[in-house]
Amino acid sequence: MAAKKVKSKTKKKSPAKKKTVARKKTVKKASAKKTAAKKTAKKAAAKKTAKKAAAKRTSTKKKTAKKVAAKKTASKRTAKKAAAKKTAKKAAAKRVSKKAVAKKSASKKKASTKKPAAKKATKKKASTKKKATTKKAAAKKASTKKKASTKKAAAKKASTKKASTKKAVAKKTTKKVTAKKKTASKKRSSAKKAAAPVEAAEAAPVVEAAPVVEAPAKKATKKKAAKKKAAGKKSAAKKKAGAKSSDNGAAKNLFAEPKDVRILVVDDEPEVLDLLVPFLQSKGYTVTEAQDGDQALERILTEHPNIVVLDVMMPGLSGWEISRYVRERKELDQVRIIMATGIGQETNAATSPLYGADAYLDKPFRLDKLEMMVADVIKRIEAGEY
């Protein structure tokens, strides 16, 4: 097969198309020139703004330097004025001291001249006072003796009257007793005479029936007496319990709202404080915090919180030392302590009551458990259990 020769057909462009192409090229070149001009303008504006900012910075630096220098000069002037005032004060103090020394010397001279006359006057006054006091004492003694004598006489008269009345009453009572005894003896003798034949006939059955009838009666009376005593004890206990409950009821309104309860949270770990403080504040309590033992003791002494949630191992004072200090002070009796520490449940349970803590929590613990424990301590405070 003979290869076919392909002739390339070249299309000739029309003059109109050539003109449009040339126009487009010129438009593109003009737009490129405009964008380049805009970029250069932006660069120039940025340079101007940078120059202005630099000028402002330099001006502000110069102004601040001038102000600092002016302040230094003013402070130097004030220091000079203060030094001048001090020197003037010292000079005035020296003058005053000199005047005081002069006055003291003059007063000493006058006193030395006046002392003999003053001693004579004081001696005369003392002698007159002694005479007056001796006269008053003698008059008082005489009046007291008279009063005592009159009182003794009145007491003797009263005692004699009482003794006479007592004797008369005793005589009357003895007469009455003797009359009663005589009438009783007469009645007994008449009753014996009337009951002699009846006793002879019925002597045996009465003696046999006596132990059967009387013994249970005595037992019943003893049981009744014991029951009465037990009932009396129960009523007394109930009265005491009622009195306690009434006292506790009167003290139940110590905290009208949760915000009246002041709680101090003490822990050296900021993460624990960030957890506990907002949680207790969300429950309505007024909460403060401390990050070591010394700060905690200062807060306790100044703020007197109702409840302290206290860690044991802290820098400065430990929780045990703070708890013991609080329990040894009467003015801090109203402060209740909850130990919240990670030393172990057994050691916490053993040491917390030993150092005066009211409750304890072993770390890690749930926040609802802390809430329940705080509510329980508040109930105890209002019930007067502490």
Rosetta blueprint (number, residue, H / E / L):
1 M L
2 A L
3 A L
4 K L
5 K L
6 V L
7 K L
8 S L
9 K L
10 T L
11 K L
12 K L
13 K L
14 S L
15 P H
16 A H
17 K H
18 K H
19 K H
20 T H
21 V H
22 A H
23 R H
24 K H
25 K H
26 T H
27 V H
28 K H
29 K H
30 A H
31 S H
32 A H
33 K H
34 K H
35 T H
36 A H
37 A H
38 K H
39 K H
40 T H
41 A H
42 K H
43 K H
44 A H
45 A H
46 A H
47 K H
48 K H
49 T H
50 A H
51 K H
52 K H
53 A H
54 A H
55 A H
56 K H
57 R H
58 T H
59 S H
60 T H
61 K H
62 K H
63 K H
64 T H
65 A H
66 K H
67 K H
68 V H
69 A H
70 A H
71 K H
72 K H
73 T H
74 A H
75 S H
76 K H
77 R H
78 T H
79 A H
80 K H
81 K H
82 A H
83 A H
84 A H
85 K H
86 K H
87 T H
88 A H
89 K H
90 K H
91 A H
92 A H
93 A H
94 K H
95 R H
96 V H
97 S H
98 K H
99 K H
100 A H
101 V H
102 A H
103 K H
104 K H
105 S H
106 A H
107 S H
108 K H
109 K H
110 K H
111 A H
112 S H
113 T H
114 K H
115 K H
116 P H
117 A H
118 A H
119 K H
120 K H
121 A H
122 T H
123 K H
124 K H
125 K H
126 A H
127 S H
128 T H
129 K H
130 K H
131 K H
132 A H
133 T H
134 T H
135 K H
136 K H
137 A H
138 A H
139 A H
140 K H
141 K H
142 A H
143 S H
144 T H
145 K H
146 K H
147 K H
148 A H
149 S H
150 T H
151 K H
152 K H
153 A H
154 A H
155 A H
156 K H
157 K H
158 A H
159 S H
160 T H
161 K H
162 K H
163 A H
164 S H
165 T H
166 K H
167 K H
168 A H
169 V H
170 A H
171 K H
172 K H
173 T H
174 T H
175 K H
176 K H
177 V H
178 T H
179 A H
180 K H
181 K H
182 K H
183 T H
184 A H
185 S H
186 K H
187 K H
188 R H
189 S H
190 S H
191 A H
192 K H
193 K H
194 A H
195 A H
196 A H
197 P H
198 V H
199 E H
200 A H
201 A H
202 E L
203 A H
204 A H
205 P H
206 V H
207 V H
208 E H
209 A H
210 A H
211 P H
212 V H
213 V H
214 E H
215 A H
216 P H
217 A H
218 K H
219 K H
220 A H
221 T H
222 K H
223 K H
224 K H
225 A H
226 A H
227 K H
228 K H
229 K H
230 A H
231 A H
232 G H
233 K H
234 K H
235 S H
236 A H
237 A H
238 K H
239 K H
240 K H
241 A H
242 G H
243 A H
244 K H
245 S H
246 S H
247 D H
248 N H
249 G H
250 A H
251 A L
252 K L
253 N L
254 L L
255 F L
256 A L
257 E L
258 P H
259 K H
260 D H
261 V L
262 R E
263 I E
264 L E
265 V E
266 V E
267 D L
268 D L
269 E L
270 P H
271 E H
272 V H
273 L H
274 D H
275 L H
276 L H
277 V H
278 P H
279 F H
280 L H
281 Q H
282 S H
283 K L
284 G L
285 Y L
286 T E
287 V E
288 T E
289 E E
290 A E
291 Q L
292 D L
293 G H
294 D H
295 Q H
296 A H
297 L H
298 E H
299 R H
300 I H
301 L H
302 T H
303 E H
304 H L
305 P L
306 N L
307 I E
308 V E
309 V E
310 L E
311 D L
312 V L
313 M L
314 M L
315 P L
316 G L
317 L L
318 S L
319 G H
320 W H
321 E H
322 I H
323 S H
324 R H
325 Y H
326 V H
327 R H
328 E L
329 R L
330 K H
331 E H
332 L H
333 D L
334 Q L
335 V L
336 R E
337 I E
338 I E
339 M E
340 A E
341 T E
342 G L
343 I L
344 G L
345 Q H
346 E H
347 T H
348 N H
349 A H
350 A H
351 T H
352 S H
353 P H
354 L H
355 Y L
356 G L
357 A L
358 D L
359 A E
360 Y E
361 L E
362 D E
363 K L
364 P L
365 F L
366 R L
367 L H
368 D H
369 K H
370 L H
371 E H
372 M H
373 M H
374 V H
375 A H
376 D H
377 V H
378 I H
379 K H
380 R H
381 I H
382 E H
383 A H
384 G L
385 E L
386 Y L
